[in-house]
Amino acid sequence: MATHQATCIALILNEQFGESSQIVAATLLTKGRLPLPTLINATGLSGKQVRESLFLLIQHNIISFTEANEGLRVVCYYSVNPLQVLLRDRYPLYLQIAKQRFGEKGYEILAEILKLGKCTFATLQNVLYPLDTTPPDVLDAFEDAFNEMMEQNFIVRVGDDDSINVLDRKVSEEAAEVAKNPNMTASEKTKMKKMLESRNKDVEFEDMPTGMKRKLVYSFEEGDNKASKVYDEGEANMAETAYWRINPSRFHIHSRNKTLATLAETRVNTSAKEVMKLILDYAEPTMKHCKADETSAPITLTYIASQIDMSCLTYHPSTSRGALIDYLALLTMDQEFPFLTKQDDRGGGQYVSNLFDLRSALHEALVLAYVKEKFGIIAARIWKLLKTKGMLGEKEVAKLALISNKSARETLFLMMHCGMIQLQGVPKTVDHAPSRTFFLFFVSLPKCVETLIQETYQMLSNLKIRRMKEYNANGQLIEKIERSDIKADASLLTDGERQAVDNFYGMMNKLRISELRLDQAMLILRDY
């Protein structure tokens, strides 16, 4: 794991769970999965502290455990899920989406689940709306909001196999198949592995760093089937036995669709945003994961015309349907951001949204903005030139960019040092001598995105460290303003103290807003 990412994870855990939990998770990140005795020795903490930290982090889906047979013993191994820690900075966005989509009841439900990590419906009801003091109409609204969030897969049931990571699941399935046929040949093993992969093809996984555990993300239909199965099992009291947690993938899909609709407004106008929003809302129930969806579900012109409010189209030709056709054509012909593709002529025209191409276009726009801000307009021109033309030599870059060879050389090597462009050597002879080798520069967008992700981790870590230092430096002032007499009468503070309080809150707000903006960039780079 990269240093900046590990630092960011440690700061989040220390801030939200304390030092003991941070040490336990950092040890598992560094050394990999460990059993409890080894973990206690590696952390230097007492057994009670380690157990309490594990219990807390397991409750919040940060640490998972797996039982493995070692001879006659059954050993329990613990491993950490780094993505679950990093997503905790995104909770304000999840709460905003829940409030906009499900109202105040959905906001309260999600806030309580995020606070507890996972909980039952009965726990939510007792905390938010107790049966003995809540009117029936409020209880009905609360249950409707919960059911709607469950049906749309924004919250999912915690399964018995949620604690098992992908590697252990794969090994156990393969071992079970081999046990059925101990004399299996190499070709039969290959067919068996392909069969197991095809059996699990309907399950999508969240992307995790190499070598780390990945949590299961069930598709929309699978979530519905899973929920319906839960209530058909005939258990005594499902409200008290079924635990629920959030499904970050659904929130990411909703956020991505909203970003694409806003982008259409930026590229065209408000009417194009309404058209794009309708297309994405229609396809959202069939979307499984941001990185798994290459195109949206096809939608016809006839359906769009029957659902959209024609009065919102600012362009009015002879017919309202003609205005809709023109807006669809604009979104189809955009070369930089290919919003739509016309697949067929059925239903007046069948359109799909190019989610894969739009994701690459968003990555390219974000990297280009970073290059322009850090290296200047000339560097941005060179980067865009290499992205468009492919591999070019130093002289060709200087000629096409209309700059001197010296400026081109300095800018190229500066960007190459920061990972924004790459160098490819093409030898003339078999000895690969530098004097007889062409050196060509090119842009690899995935490598640029990965470099920018690590830069973002570093910036997030720096902001968190600065916020912690500001908080520690003003510790006495914070203790004073939290006193009950000061809260009752703010005039007890001097003018200098009031000014210091305003400066402190202003600085903390700026740092927090900067963190949220960086996390929005991370959402585009890593999770879209």
N, C-alpha and C positions, 0 to 999 in steps of 0.2 A: 504494500500500500504506500502511496506517495506520502511524503512527510507532511505537506500542508493539509492534506485530507485528514490524516491522523490527528494533527494538531487541532483542526476544526472540530472533529468528533470529541476529543478530550475536553475542549472548552465547553461544548454544549452539555456534555454529561456532568461536568463539574458545576455548571451554573444551575442545572435543573434537578440533579439528583444528589449532589454532594461529592466529597472527595473519595469516599470509600467505593462508591459505585463507579466513579471514573477510573480508579486504579484497577478494579476487577475487569472492566470492559477493555481498558488499554492493554492489560496483560493478555487477554484472549485475542485481541487484535494482533499483538506482536508475536505471540507464540502459537497461535492457532487453537483448535479446540483442545480442552484439557479436562481431566476428571477433577473432582472436588479436592482430594488430598494434594495433588500437584498444584492446583490453583491456589490453595491456601499457602503452600510453601513459596510459590512464585510471587505472590502479592506482599507477603510479610504482614498481612492482617490477621486478626484472630478468626477462628472458625465461625463465630457468631456474626461478625461483620461481613464475612464473605457470603454466608448463607442469606443474611438479610438483603444484601445487595443483589444476589442472584434472584431472590424472590421478587424484589421490586422491579428489576429489569425484565424478568420473564413476564410479569404482569403487563408491562408496557411493550411487549413484543420485540424487545431489543435483543434478548438472549434466548436461544433455543437449546433444548437438551435432547440427546439421543442415547438410547440404551444399546450397548453392544455386548455380545457374548464373547468372553475371553476365557476359554477353557470351561471350567465349572462356575465361573463368576459372571455376573452381569454388571458391567461398568457403565456408569452414566457420564457422558461427555457433554460439556457445555461449549457453545460457540456463539459468537456475536454477529448481529446483522447490521453492518455499518449504514446501510441505506435508511433503516428505520430511525437511526439517530439523526442523520442529516435532514430527514423529512420533518423533524420537529420544528425547524425554523419556518416551515411552510404552513403551520397550523392556522395563522391568521387568514391566509388565503382560503383554506378549507372552510373556515367559519363564515367567511364572506359569501362563498358559493352556497353554503347550506342556507344562509339567511335569505339570499336572493331567490333560491329555487324552492325551498320548503317553508319559508316564513320563520316567524319567531320560535315556533315550536321545534322546527328542525334545527335551528341554531342552538337551542338549549340542549337538545338531545345529543348533538355532535359535541358540544362543549363538555358535557358530562362524560361521554365515552372517551374523549381525548384526555380528560383529567384522570380517569381510572384505568386507561389502557384497554381493558375489555370488561364487560359487565353484562348482567342479565337484564331482561326487560323489567322484571320485578324491582331490581335495584334502581333503575331509571325512574320508575313510577314512584317508588317510595321517596326518592330524593327530590324529584321535581314536582310531582302532583300526587300527594298521598290520597288514598281512597276516601278516608274519613273526613277530609277537609276540602276536597276539590269538587266543584259542580260537575254533573254528568256531561254537559256539553263541552267543558274544557277537557275532560278525560277522553271523550270521543275525538276531539281535535288532536290531542296528543297521540292517540293510537293511530289515527289516520296518517299523521306525519311520519310516525315510526314505520308503518307499513309501506308508505310510499318510498321512503329511503331504502327499505329492504328490497322492495320490488325492483327499484332502479339500480340496485347493487351498490349503492353508496356505503352501506354497511353490510357486512357479511358475517355469517355464523362462524365461530371458531371451531374448526374441525379437530378430530382426534389426531390427525396426522400433520397438523400445522407445525409441530415442534420438530418434525423430521426434515432434514435438509435434502436437497436434490441428490447429492452424491450417495448418501446413505440409502435413500429410497431406490436409486438405480442399482446399487450393489445388492440390496436385499432381494429385489425382483430377479436379478440375474442369478443369484445363488439359489433361489427357489426353482427356477427353470432348470438349472444344471443338476439340482438334486433329483429331478424327475428322470433325467437321462445322464448318468455319470459318464458314459462313454461318448459324449457328444464331440463331433469333429469340429475343426476350425471353421469350416464353411457353415455347419449347422449353428455354431455359436454366433456367427455373423448374421445369419437369418433370424436367430432368436433376438438379437439386439435390435434389429430393424423392426421386428414385430412388436417389441416392447415400446419402441419410440412411436410407432404408428398408433399403438393403443392409447398413448398419452398425448396424442397430437392436439386434442381439444383443450389442453391445459396450457395457458400462457404463463411465462415467468417474468418477473421484474428483473431488469438488468442489474447485476451486482458486480463489484470488482472481482477480478480473476482470483479463484481460489476461495471465495467467500460464499456463505450460504445464500440461497435465493428463496424468497417466499412465494408461495403459490398465489396466483391471481386468477380466479375463475371467470370465465366468460359470462356475459349477461344471461344467456339461456341456462347455463349450468348453475348460476346462482339461483335462478328461479326454481329449477328442478330440485336443487339442494334444499331450498327453503320449504318447498312443498313436501319434500320427503320428511323433513323435520316434524311437520305437524301431522303426518300420517302414521307416525310410529306408535302412537297410542301411549305416550309417556304420561305420567300422572300430572305433572305441572310443568309444562314447557317453559312458561315465563320465568321459572326459577332455576331451570337446568341448562337452558341454551344461552351461551355467552356470545356476545357480538363485538366486533371491532370494525374500524373504518377500512375502506378499500381505497387506497390512494390513487390507484389507476383510474378509477371513474372520475375523480376530481381533476386529474391531469387531462383526461379526454375533454371534459367540460371546459377547462381553461384553454386548451389548445383550440377548440372550436370558436371560442370567444375571441381569441387572438387573431385567428384567420378572418373572422367577420370584420374585426376592427381594421385589419390590414386591407381588406377590400374597400372599406370606406376611405382609407388613406390613398389608395391607388386610384379610385374612381370617385364615388360620392356616397351619401347616406343610402340611396336607393340600392346600390350594389351591395351594401352591407346587409340590408334586409333580405335580398335575394340569397346571398351566401348563408346567412343565418338560418333561413328556412331550409336550405338544402342540408346543412350540417345537423340541424335539429331532427330532421327526418331520418338521417342515417345514424344518429348517436346510439340508439338502442342496439344496433348491430355491431358497434365498434367494440373491440376486445381490449386492445392495448395500443398506446400511442406508437410504439415502434413496430407493432405487428400489422397495423392497418396501412396498406399501400394506397387504397382508393376507398371512397365512401360507397354506400349502397346506391345503385342507379335510381334516378328520379326523372320522371317525364315532365315535359313542358306543360302538358295538360294538368297534371297534379299541382305543379307550382302555381299555375294560373288560377286554379280553384281555391288555393289556400292563402295566397298573398293578397294584401290590401293594395289594389291598384292605385289608390290615391296617394300612396307613399312614394310612387315613382315620379321623380321630378321631371323626367323627360316625357313629353306628351306628343307623340305622332298622331296620325289619323286614327289609330285604334290602340286601346290599352294593351292588347296582346302583342302588338308590334313593339311597344316600349319594352315589354318583358323580353322579347326576342333579342332586341338590341343590347340590353344589359347582359344577357347570357353570352352574346357574341363578344362583348367587351371582356368579360371574365375569361372567355376561352382563348382570346387572341393575345393576352398579356404574356410576353415572352420572358420577362424577368421573374414574375410570380405566376406560374400556370395554375390558376385557380380551378378551372373546369376543363373537362374533355368530353366532346360529344361522341358517344359510343354507337348510337343507333338513331334511326329516324322514327321509331315507334312512338306513339303518343305525342306526336309533334316534335320529337327529339328527346333522346335519352341522355342524361348528363351524369357524370361522376366527378367528384372532387379529387384532385391529385395530391393526396396527403403526403406521399413519399417525396414527391418533387417539391412541395411547399415546405416540408421540413428541411430539405437541403437548401432551399432558397433562404429560409430564415437563418440557418446557420451561416450561410455565405454573407448575408447582410450584416449579421452581428460581428463576424470576424473582420469584415471590411471596415465597419465603424471603429472597431478596436484598433486596427492598423492605422487608420487615419488619425485617430486621437493620439496615439502613442508615437508614431513615426512621422506624421505629416502627410500632406496631400500628395507629394511625389511618391512616397512609399505606397499609398493607397492606389495610385495610378499604376505603379509597377505590379502590385499584387493582382489587381483586376486584369491587367494585361496577361500575366502568366496564367491566371485562371481561365482566360478565354482562349489564348493561343496554344497553351501547352508548354512543352520544353523549349526554352530559348537560351542562347548564349548571352554573354555579357554585352557584346557589341550590338546584337540584335535588340536587346532590351533598351539600351541607350538610344538606338535609332528610332524605335517605335514609340518610346515614351517621350521623345524630343528633349532629351537631357544629355549632359556631357558624360563621357565614359567614366570620369572620376566620380561624379555624383551617383551614377548607376552602380558602380562597384561598391561604394561606401554603403549605399542603401541596401543593396542585395545582401551583403555580408552581415549588416546589422540585423535585418529581418531573419536571415538564416540562423544567426546566433540565438535569436529568441524563438525559433521553431515555427515561424510563420511561412517560410518557404524552405524547400529542400534542394539538395544538390545531387546531380547524377553524373558520374564520370563515364565517358564513352571512349575506351582506348582504341588507338589506331593499330597497335601491335599487341602481341600476346604477353609481353613483359609488363604491361600496365604502367609504363613509365609516365610520370606526370608531364614531362615535356612533350610527349606524344599522345596526349589524351585531351579530348574535348570535354569541357565542363558545362553542363546545361542546368539551368535553374527551372524549377517547376513548383506548382502548388498542389499539395495533397490536402483536401478539405477535412477528411477525418483526423489527420494529424494536427491540423490547425485547431480543430474543435477540442481535441484532447489537451493541447497546450493551453488553450484559453480556459478550459475547465480547471486545470491546475492553478492557473493565475487567479481565477475566481476564488478557489479555496484559500489561496494565500491572502487575498484581499479580505475575505470574510474573517479569517483568523486574526488579521491585524485589527479589524474593526472591533471584534469581540475583546481582544486584549486591551485596546484603547478604552472601551466602555467599562471594563473591569477596573482599570487604573483610575478613571474618572470617579467611579463609585467609591473606591478605597480612599482616594484623596479627599473626598468630601464626606467621609464617614461620620465625623462629629456633627456636621451640619445636618446630615440625614437623620441621625438619632434625635437631634433637637426638634426638627420639624415634625417628627412622628410622635412626640409627646402629646398627651391628651390636652394639657393646658394650652399648648401652642395651636393645636387644631381648633380649640374652642375660641381662642382670641389670637389672631395673627398679628395684632398690633404689638405683641410682646417681642417680636423680632425687630432688630435695628434696621436702618436703611441699608447698611452694608450687607447684612444677612439676607434681606429680601432680594437685593440685587444678585447676591451669590446664588440664591435658590433659583432665580429666573435663569441665570447663566447655566446652572447645572442642568435644569430640565430642558433648556434649549439645546445644549450639547447632546444630552442623551437622546432626544427626539431626532436630531440630525443623524446620529450614529445608527439608530434603529431603522430609520428610513433608508439609509444607505445599505444596510444589511438586507432589507426587504427587496430593494432594487437589484442587488446582486443575486439574490435568490431567484428573482424573476428571470434574470439572464441564465442562471443555472437550470431553471425549469426548461427553457428553450434548448439549451445545449445538451443536457443530459437526459431529460425525461420526455421530450417531444418525439 
